[in-house]
Amino acid sequence: MAWLLVLLAVAACVQSCPTLCFCFGSTRVVVHCEFQNLTTVPMYIPVNTTHLKLDLNPLPIVNEFAFLPVPTLQLIYLPFFALIQYQALSEMRLDKSSFRGFTRVPTHPLEDPTFIAFSKY
């Protein structure tokens, strides 16, 4: 019986929205975590998240397991804006496996240049 309570608690955490973020949708969830001064990828991202917006946060490290618990993730927006552009390039450490299965989305000249996007599309 105790294992069932643990399982239900874990399921509730996985389905809830991360602290400081806003989640929209039920089958396909979009998680917005912009402008939250995050230094790590949030924990407890809903497992059915398709889009994760982390732009405009000073994320120094993205490890290889950051997106592993989110198998439906299709698009990731990471910080890349003028004020920290140098820092983003020189100090951001990305594990070589962080974006396995994703490709970098080329930016369009008319789009906002404040983020880098990775996609499975």
DSSP file (Angstrom, degrees, kcal/mol; ACC not computed):
  #  RESIDUE AA STRUCTURE BP1 BP2  ACC     N-H-->O    O-->H-N    N-H-->O    O-->H-N    TCO  KAPPA ALPHA  PHI   PSI    X-CA   Y-CA   Z-CA
    1    1 A M     >        0   0    0      0, 0.0     4,-1.5     0, 0.0     3,-0.3   0.000 360.0 360.0 360.0 -37.4    0.0    0.0    0.0
    2    2 A A  H  >  +     0   0    0      1,-0.2     4,-2.0     2,-0.2     5,-0.2   0.877 360.0  56.7 -63.5 -37.3    2.9    2.4    0.8
    3    3 A W  H  > S+     0   0    0      1,-0.2     4,-2.3     2,-0.2    -1,-0.2   0.828 103.3  55.2 -63.9 -31.3    4.3    1.9   -2.7
    4    4 A L  H  > S+     0   0    0     -3,-0.3     4,-2.4     2,-0.2    -1,-0.2   0.900 106.9  49.3 -67.9 -40.6    1.0    3.1   -4.2
    5    5 A L  H  X S+     0   0    0     -4,-1.5     4,-2.2     2,-0.2    -2,-0.2   0.903 111.7  49.1 -64.3 -41.0    1.1    6.3   -2.2
    6    6 A V  H  X S+     0   0    0     -4,-2.0     4,-2.4     2,-0.2    -2,-0.2   0.925 111.2  49.9 -63.1 -44.7    4.7    6.9   -3.4
    7    7 A L  H  X S+     0   0    0     -4,-2.3     4,-2.4     1,-0.2    -2,-0.2   0.906 111.3  48.3 -61.0 -43.3    3.7    6.3   -7.0
    8    8 A L  H  X S+     0   0    0     -4,-2.4     4,-2.1     2,-0.2    -1,-0.2   0.884 111.0  51.0 -65.3 -38.5    0.7    8.7   -6.7
    9    9 A A  H  X S+     0   0    0     -4,-2.2     4,-1.9     2,-0.2    -2,-0.2   0.914 111.5  47.2 -65.0 -42.9    2.9   11.4   -5.2
   10   10 A V  H  X S+     0   0    0     -4,-2.4     4,-2.3     1,-0.2    -2,-0.2   0.919 111.5  51.0 -64.6 -43.6    5.5   11.0   -8.0
   11   11 A A  H  X S+     0   0    0     -4,-2.4     4,-1.6     1,-0.2    -2,-0.2   0.885 109.0  51.5 -61.6 -39.2    2.8   11.1  -10.6
   12   12 A A  H  X S+     0   0    0     -4,-2.1     4,-1.0     1,-0.2    -1,-0.2   0.901 110.6  48.5 -65.1 -40.5    1.3   14.3   -9.1
   13   13 A C  H  < S+     0   0    0     -4,-1.9     3,-0.5     1,-0.2    -2,-0.2   0.912 110.4  50.7 -64.7 -42.5    4.8   16.0   -9.1
   14   14 A V  H  < S+     0   0    0     -4,-2.3    33,-0.4     1,-0.2    -1,-0.2   0.827 112.7  46.4 -67.3 -31.5    5.4   15.0  -12.7
   15   15 A Q  H  < S+     0   0    0     -4,-1.6    -1,-0.2    31,-0.2    -2,-0.2   0.633  97.1  89.7 -86.7 -14.5    2.0   16.4  -13.8
   16   16 A S  S  < S-     0   0    0     -4,-1.0     3,-0.1    -3,-0.5    -3,-0.0  -0.403  84.9-104.6 -82.2 161.7    2.3   19.7  -11.9
   17   17 A C        -     0   0    0     28,-0.1    28,-0.1     1,-0.1     3,-0.1  -0.616  41.3-102.2 -83.5 141.6    3.9   22.8  -13.4
   18   18 A P    >   -     0   0    0      0, 0.0     3,-1.9     0, 0.0    -1,-0.1  -0.262  47.0 -89.6 -60.7 149.9    7.4   23.7  -12.2
   19   19 A T  T 3  S+     0   0    0      1,-0.3     3,-0.1    24,-0.2    24,-0.1  -0.327 114.3  18.8 -57.1 141.5    7.7   26.5   -9.6
   20   20 A L  T 3  S+     0   0    0      1,-0.3     2,-0.3    -3,-0.1    -1,-0.3   0.422 110.0  99.1  74.0   2.0    8.0   30.0  -11.3
   21   21 A C    <   -     0   0    0     -3,-1.9     2,-0.4    12,-0.1    -1,-0.3  -0.748  64.1-138.1-115.0 163.4    6.6   28.6  -14.6
   22   22 A F  E     -A   32   0A   0     10,-2.5    10,-3.4    -2,-0.3     2,-0.4  -0.977  16.0-158.5-119.8 136.0    3.2   28.7  -16.3
   23   23 A C  E     -A   31   0A   0     -2,-0.4     2,-0.4     8,-0.2     8,-0.2  -0.940   6.5-170.9-118.4 136.6    1.9   25.7  -18.0
   24   24 A F  E     +A   30   0A   0      6,-2.3     6,-2.7    -2,-0.4     2,-0.1  -0.979  47.2  26.7-127.3 138.4   -0.8   25.7  -20.7
   25   25 A G        -     0   0    0     -2,-0.4     4,-0.2     4,-0.2    -2,-0.0  -0.207  55.3-132.9 103.0 166.2   -2.7   22.8  -22.3
   26   26 A S  S    S+     0   0    0      2,-0.2     3,-0.2    -2,-0.1    22,-0.1   0.654  98.8  27.4-124.4 -49.4   -3.5   19.3  -21.1
   27   27 A T  S    S+     0   0    0      1,-0.3     2,-0.6    22,-0.0    -2,-0.0   0.917 136.8  27.3 -81.3 -45.5   -2.6   16.8  -23.9
   28   28 A R  S    S-     0   0    0     21,-0.0     2,-0.4    22,-0.0    -1,-0.3  -0.952  87.1-159.4-116.6 108.9    0.1   18.9  -25.4
   29   29 A V  E     - b   0  49A   0     19,-2.0    21,-3.1    -2,-0.6    22,-1.4  -0.731  10.5-159.6 -97.8 135.2    1.6   21.2  -22.7
   30   30 A V  E     -Ab  24  51A   0     -6,-2.7    -6,-2.3    -2,-0.4     2,-0.6  -0.964  12.0-156.6-108.8 124.1    3.6   24.4  -23.3
   31   31 A V  E     -Ab  23  52A   0     20,-2.9    22,-3.0    -2,-0.5     2,-0.6  -0.907   3.7-162.9-107.7 120.1    5.7   25.4  -20.3
   32   32 A H  E     +Ab  22  53A   0    -10,-3.4   -10,-2.5    -2,-0.6    22,-0.1  -0.904  25.1 154.5-104.9 117.1    6.7   29.1  -20.1
   33   33 A C    >   +     0   0    0     20,-2.5     3,-0.7    -2,-0.6     5,-0.3  -0.042  25.6 144.6-127.9  29.4    9.6   29.8  -17.7
   34   34 A E  T 3   +     0   0    0      1,-0.2    22,-0.2     2,-0.1    23,-0.1  -0.336  63.7  11.5 -72.7 152.7   10.8   33.1  -19.3
   35   35 A F  T 3  S+     0   0    0     20,-0.9    -1,-0.2    21,-0.2    22,-0.1   0.795  86.5 121.4  56.7  36.2   12.3   36.0  -17.2
   36   36 A Q  S <  S-     0   0    0     -3,-0.7    21,-0.1    18,-0.1    -1,-0.1   0.351  77.6-121.2-109.7   5.1   12.5   33.9  -14.0
   37   37 A N        +     0   0    0     19,-0.5     2,-0.2     1,-0.2    20,-0.1   0.848  49.1 175.8  57.9  35.8   16.3   34.3  -13.4
   38   38 A L        -     0   0    0     -5,-0.3    -1,-0.2     1,-0.1     3,-0.1  -0.493  25.8-175.2 -73.8 138.9   16.6   30.5  -13.5
   39   39 A T  S    S+     0   0    0     -2,-0.2    22,-0.6    20,-0.1     2,-0.3   0.422  72.5  37.3-111.5  -3.8   20.1   29.1  -13.3
   40   40 A T  S    S-     0   0    0     19,-0.1    -1,-0.1    20,-0.1    22,-0.1  -0.964  95.8 -92.8-139.3 158.2   19.0   25.4  -13.8
   41   41 A V        -     0   0    0     20,-0.3    22,-0.0    -2,-0.3    -2,-0.0  -0.568  58.8-104.2 -67.0 130.4   16.5   23.7  -16.0
   42   42 A P        -     0   0    0      0, 0.0     3,-0.3     0, 0.0     2,-0.2  -0.161  30.8-127.6 -60.0 150.8   13.4   23.4  -13.7
   43   43 A M  S    S+     0   0    0      1,-0.2   -24,-0.2    -3,-0.1    23,-0.0  -0.531  83.5  36.8 -89.8 164.1   12.5   20.0  -12.2
   44   44 A Y        +     0   0    0      1,-0.2    -1,-0.2    -2,-0.2     3,-0.1   0.856  68.4 174.1  63.4  40.4    9.1   18.4  -12.5
   45   45 A I        -     0   0    0     -3,-0.3    -1,-0.2   -28,-0.1   -28,-0.1  -0.639  46.2 -97.2 -71.4 132.0    8.3   19.4  -16.0
   46   46 A P    >   -     0   0    0      0, 0.0     3,-1.7     0, 0.0   -31,-0.2  -0.221  27.8-127.0 -54.1 139.8    5.0   17.7  -17.0
   47   47 A V  T 3  S+     0   0    0    -33,-0.4    25,-0.9     1,-0.3    26,-0.1   0.715 107.1  56.0 -64.7 -20.8    5.8   14.5  -19.0
   48   48 A N  T 3  S+     0   0    0     23,-0.1   -19,-2.0   -22,-0.1    -1,-0.3   0.103  76.4 135.9 -99.1  22.8    3.5   15.6  -21.8
   49   49 A T  E <   +b   29   0A   0     -3,-1.7   -19,-0.2   -21,-0.2     3,-0.1  -0.517  25.7 174.8 -70.1 132.8    5.3   18.9  -22.4
   50   50 A T  E     +     0   0A   0    -21,-3.1    24,-2.8     1,-0.3    25,-2.1   0.693  68.7  35.7-107.7 -29.9    5.8   19.6  -26.1
   51   51 A H  E     -bc  30  75A   0    -22,-1.4   -20,-2.9    23,-0.2     2,-0.5  -0.993  61.8-171.6-130.2 130.4    7.3   23.2  -25.9
   52   52 A L  E     -bc  31  76A   0     23,-2.5    25,-2.8    -2,-0.4     2,-0.7  -0.975   6.3-162.7-124.4 117.4    9.7   24.4  -23.1
   53   53 A K  E     +bc  32  77A   0    -22,-3.0   -20,-2.5    -2,-0.5    25,-0.1  -0.872  27.3 151.1-106.3 107.6   10.5   28.1  -23.1
   54   54 A L        +     0   0    0     23,-2.6     3,-0.5    -2,-0.7     5,-0.2   0.235  28.9 135.7-114.1   8.7   13.5   28.9  -21.0
   55   55 A D        +     0   0    0     23,-0.2   -20,-0.9     1,-0.2    60,-0.1  -0.165  59.4  32.2 -63.3 156.6   14.7   32.0  -22.8
   56   56 A L  S    S+     0   0    0     58,-0.5   -19,-0.5     1,-0.3   -21,-0.2   0.818  92.2 113.6  64.5  36.5   15.8   35.1  -21.0
   57   57 A N  S    S-     0   0    0     -3,-0.5     2,-1.9   -22,-0.1    -1,-0.3  -0.978  74.7-120.4-128.1 144.2   17.2   33.2  -18.0
   58   58 A P        +     0   0    0      0, 0.0    -3,-0.1     0, 0.0    22,-0.0  -0.416  41.8 174.0 -83.6  65.4   20.9   33.0  -17.1
   59   59 A L        +     0   0    0     -2,-1.9   -20,-0.1    -5,-0.2   -19,-0.1  -0.616  10.4 178.6 -75.0 110.3   21.3   29.2  -17.5
   60   60 A P        +     0   0    0      0, 0.0    33,-2.8     0, 0.0     2,-0.4   0.792  65.8  29.7 -82.8 -26.7   25.0   28.5  -17.1
   61   61 A I  E     -f   93   0B   0    -22,-0.6     2,-0.4    31,-0.2   -20,-0.3  -0.995  50.9-176.4-138.2 136.6   24.7   24.6  -17.4
   62   62 A V  E     -f   94   0B   0     31,-2.2    33,-2.0    -2,-0.4    36,-0.2  -0.947  24.7-156.6-127.7 110.8   22.4   22.3  -19.2
   63   63 A N    >   -     0   0    0     -2,-0.4     3,-1.5    31,-0.2     4,-0.3  -0.330  29.5-102.8 -88.9 171.8   23.3   18.7  -18.4
   64   64 A E  T 3  S+     0   0    0      1,-0.3     3,-0.2     2,-0.1    36,-0.1   0.663 118.6  49.5 -68.1 -17.2   22.6   15.5  -20.4
   65   65 A F  T >  S+     0   0    0      1,-0.2     3,-0.8     2,-0.1    -1,-0.3   0.420  79.3 100.9-100.4   0.8   19.7   14.5  -18.2
   66   66 A A  T <  S+     0   0    0     -3,-1.5    -1,-0.2     1,-0.3    -2,-0.1   0.836  95.8  25.3 -57.5 -37.8   17.8   17.8  -18.2
   67   67 A F  T >  S+     0   0    0     -4,-0.3     3,-1.5    31,-0.2    -1,-0.3   0.347  92.9 101.6-111.0   5.2   15.2   16.8  -20.8
   68   68 A L  T <  S+     0   0    0     -3,-0.8    -2,-0.1     1,-0.3    -1,-0.1   0.867  77.6  55.2 -59.5 -41.1   15.2   13.0  -20.3
   69   69 A P  T 3  S+     0   0    0      0, 0.0    -1,-0.3     0, 0.0    -2,-0.1   0.457  98.1  70.3 -75.1   4.1   12.0   12.8  -18.2
   70   70 A V    X   +     0   0    0     -3,-1.5     3,-1.5     1,-0.1   -22,-0.1  -0.707  54.6 168.0-121.5  79.0   10.1   14.7  -21.0
   71   71 A P  T 3  S+     0   0    0      0, 0.0    -1,-0.1     0, 0.0   -23,-0.1   0.717  75.8  55.6 -67.5 -20.7    9.8   12.2  -23.9
   72   72 A T  T 3  S+     0   0    0    -25,-0.9     2,-0.1   -23,-0.1   -24,-0.1   0.447  75.1 129.4 -90.9   0.5    7.2   14.3  -25.8
   73   73 A L    <   +     0   0    0     -3,-1.5   -23,-0.2    -6,-0.2   -22,-0.2  -0.361  22.4 164.0 -61.6 125.1    9.4   17.5  -25.8
   74   74 A Q        +     0   0    0    -24,-2.8    46,-2.1     1,-0.3    47,-0.5   0.688  60.3  30.6-113.1 -30.5    9.5   18.8  -29.4
   75   75 A L  E     -cD  51 119A   0    -25,-2.1   -23,-2.5    44,-0.2     2,-0.4  -0.996  57.4-172.0-141.2 131.3   10.9   22.4  -29.0
   76   76 A I  E     -cD  52 118A   0     42,-2.5    42,-2.3    -2,-0.4     2,-0.5  -0.988   7.6-159.7-124.6 127.8   13.2   24.0  -26.5
   77   77 A Y  E     -cD  53 117A   0    -25,-2.8   -23,-2.6    -2,-0.4    40,-0.2  -0.940  15.5-173.4-106.7 123.6   13.9   27.7  -26.3
   78   78 A L  E     - D   0 116A   0     38,-3.3    38,-2.1    -2,-0.5   -23,-0.2  -0.795  32.3 -87.0-114.7 158.6   17.2   28.6  -24.5
   79   79 A P  E     + D   0 115A   0      0, 0.0    36,-0.2     0, 0.0   -24,-0.1  -0.342  53.8 146.7 -67.1 140.4   18.6   32.0  -23.4
   80   80 A F        +     0   0    0     34,-2.0     2,-0.3    -2,-0.1     5,-0.1  -0.344  19.8 147.1-168.2  78.5   20.6   33.9  -25.9
   81   81 A F    >>  -     0   0    0      1,-0.1     3,-1.6    33,-0.0     4,-0.7  -0.849  57.9-101.7-123.9 162.4   20.2   37.7  -25.7
   82   82 A A  G >4 S+     0   0    0     -2,-0.3     3,-0.8     1,-0.3     4,-0.4   0.791 114.5  56.4 -51.5 -41.1   22.6   40.6  -26.3
   83   83 A L  G 34 S+     0   0    0      1,-0.3    -1,-0.3     2,-0.1     4,-0.1   0.797 124.5  22.8 -67.6 -27.0   23.3   41.4  -22.6
   84   84 A I  G <> S+     0   0    0     -3,-1.6     4,-3.6     2,-0.1    -1,-0.3   0.173  87.9 114.2-121.2  18.2   24.6   37.8  -21.9
   85   85 A Q  H <X S+     0   0    0     -3,-0.8     4,-1.9    -4,-0.7     5,-0.2   0.928  82.3  44.5 -56.4 -48.1   25.5   36.8  -25.4
   86   86 A Y  H  > S+     0   0    0     -4,-0.4     4,-3.0     1,-0.2     5,-0.3   0.932 115.8  47.9 -62.2 -44.8   29.2   36.5  -24.6
   87   87 A Q  H  >>S+     0   0    0      1,-0.2     4,-3.1     2,-0.2     5,-1.1   0.913 108.6  54.8 -61.6 -42.2   28.5   34.7  -21.4
   88   88 A A  H  <5S+     0   0    0     -4,-3.6     4,-0.4     1,-0.2    -1,-0.2   0.878 115.7  38.6 -60.6 -37.0   26.1   32.4  -23.1
   89   89 A L  H  <5S+     0   0    0     -4,-1.9    -2,-0.2    -5,-0.2    -1,-0.2   0.878 126.3  33.4 -81.1 -38.5   28.8   31.4  -25.6
   90   90 A S  H  <5S+     0   0    0     -4,-3.0    -3,-0.2    -5,-0.2    -2,-0.2   0.797 129.5  27.7 -92.4 -28.5   31.8   31.3  -23.2
   91   91 A E  T  <5S+     0   0    0     -4,-3.1     2,-0.4    -5,-0.3    -3,-0.2   0.686  88.9 100.8-109.6 -21.6   30.3   30.2  -19.9
   92   92 A M      < -     0   0    0     -5,-1.1     2,-0.6    -4,-0.4   -31,-0.2  -0.524  57.9-157.2 -69.7 123.5   27.3   28.0  -20.8
   93   93 A R  E     -f   61   0B   0    -33,-2.8   -31,-2.2    -2,-0.4     2,-0.6  -0.904   9.1-171.8-105.0 120.0   28.4   24.4  -20.6
   94   94 A L  E     -f   62   0B   0     -2,-0.6   -31,-0.2   -33,-0.2     2,-0.1  -0.946  23.2-128.9-112.0 122.8   26.3   22.0  -22.5
   95   95 A D    >   -     0   0    0    -33,-2.0     3,-2.2    -2,-0.6     4,-0.4  -0.456  26.0-119.1 -64.3 142.1   26.8   18.3  -22.1
   96   96 A K  T 3  S+     0   0    0      1,-0.3     3,-0.2     2,-0.1    -1,-0.1   0.691 113.9  48.1 -61.4 -17.3   27.3   16.7  -25.5
   97   97 A S  T >  S+     0   0    0      1,-0.1     3,-1.5     2,-0.1    -1,-0.3   0.420  81.2  99.4-100.6   0.6   24.2   14.5  -24.9
   98   98 A S  T <  S+     0   0    0     -3,-2.2   -31,-0.2     1,-0.3    -1,-0.1   0.860  94.4  29.5 -56.3 -39.1   21.9   17.3  -23.7
   99   99 A F  T >  S+     0   0    0     -4,-0.4     3,-2.6    -3,-0.2    -1,-0.3  -0.071  78.9 157.3-116.7  33.3   20.2   17.7  -27.0
  100  100 A R  T <  S+     0   0    0     -3,-1.5     3,-0.1     1,-0.3    -3,-0.1  -0.408  76.1  19.0 -58.9 126.9   20.5   14.2  -28.4
  101  101 A G  T 3  S+     0   0    0      1,-0.3     2,-0.3    -2,-0.1    -1,-0.3   0.303 108.8 100.6  92.7  -8.7   17.7   13.9  -31.0
  102  102 A F    <   -     0   0    0     -3,-2.6    -1,-0.3    19,-0.1     2,-0.3  -0.764  54.6-156.4-107.1 154.7   17.3   17.6  -31.4
  103  103 A T  E     -E  119   0A   0     16,-2.6    16,-3.0    -2,-0.3     2,-0.2  -0.956  30.3-102.7-124.7 150.6   18.6   20.0  -34.1
  104  104 A R  E     -E  118   0A   0     -2,-0.3    14,-0.3    14,-0.2    12,-0.0  -0.522  33.1-130.8 -72.3 135.1   19.2   23.7  -33.8
  105  105 A V  E     -E  117   0A   0     12,-3.2    12,-0.5    -2,-0.2     2,-0.1  -0.758  21.8-123.7 -86.2 123.9   16.5   25.8  -35.4
  106  106 A P        -     0   0    0      0, 0.0     2,-0.2     0, 0.0    -1,-0.0  -0.448  28.7-119.9 -66.5 139.3   17.9   28.5  -37.7
  107  107 A T        -     0   0    0     -2,-0.1     9,-0.0     6,-0.0     5,-0.0  -0.554  17.1-130.3 -82.1 146.1   16.7   31.9  -36.7
  108  108 A H    >   -     0   0    0     -2,-0.2     3,-1.9     1,-0.1    -1,-0.0  -0.740  20.4-121.5 -91.3 141.7   14.8   34.0  -39.1
  109  109 A P  T 3  S+     0   0    0      0, 0.0    -1,-0.1     0, 0.0    -2,-0.0   0.762 112.6  48.5 -57.6 -25.6   16.0   37.7  -39.6
  110  110 A L  T 3  S+     0   0    0      2,-0.1     2,-0.1     3,-0.0    -3,-0.0   0.506  96.0  93.4 -93.3  -3.9   12.6   39.1  -38.5
  111  111 A E  S <  S-     0   0    0     -3,-1.9    -4,-0.0     1,-0.1     0, 0.0  -0.393  93.5 -83.3 -85.1 165.6   12.4   36.9  -35.4
  112  112 A D    >   -     0   0    0      1,-0.1     3,-0.5    -2,-0.1    -1,-0.1  -0.541  34.0-154.7 -67.0 120.1   13.4   37.8  -31.9
  113  113 A P  T 3   +     0   0    0      0, 0.0    -1,-0.1     0, 0.0    -6,-0.0   0.158  69.2  99.9 -85.1  22.1   17.2   37.1  -31.6
  114  114 A T  T 3  S+     0   0    0    -33,-0.1   -34,-2.0   -35,-0.0   -58,-0.5   0.343  80.1  39.0 -92.1   8.4   17.0   36.6  -27.8
  115  115 A F  E <   -D   79   0A   0     -3,-0.5     2,-0.4   -36,-0.2   -38,-0.0  -0.971  64.3-133.7-149.5 164.3   17.0   32.8  -27.8
  116  116 A I  E     -D   78   0A   0    -38,-2.1   -38,-3.3    -2,-0.3     2,-0.4  -0.973  28.4-155.5-114.8 135.4   18.3   29.6  -29.4
  117  117 A A  E     -DE  77 105A   0    -12,-0.5   -12,-3.2    -2,-0.4     2,-0.4  -0.905   9.3-165.4-117.1 144.0   15.8   27.0  -30.3
  118  118 A F  E     -DE  76 104A   0    -42,-2.3   -42,-2.5    -2,-0.4     2,-0.3  -0.973  15.2-173.8-123.4 141.2   16.2   23.2  -30.6
  119  119 A S  E     -DE  75 103A   0    -16,-3.0   -16,-2.6    -2,-0.4   -44,-0.2  -0.940  35.3-155.2-138.0 154.9   13.6   21.1  -32.3
  120  120 A K              0   0    0    -46,-2.1   -45,-0.1    -2,-0.3    -1,-0.1   0.359 360.0 360.0-101.4  -0.3   12.7   17.4  -33.0
  121  121 A Y              0   0    0    -47,-0.5    -1,-0.1   -18,-0.1   -19,-0.1   0.501 360.0 360.0 -67.9 360.0   10.6   18.5  -36.0
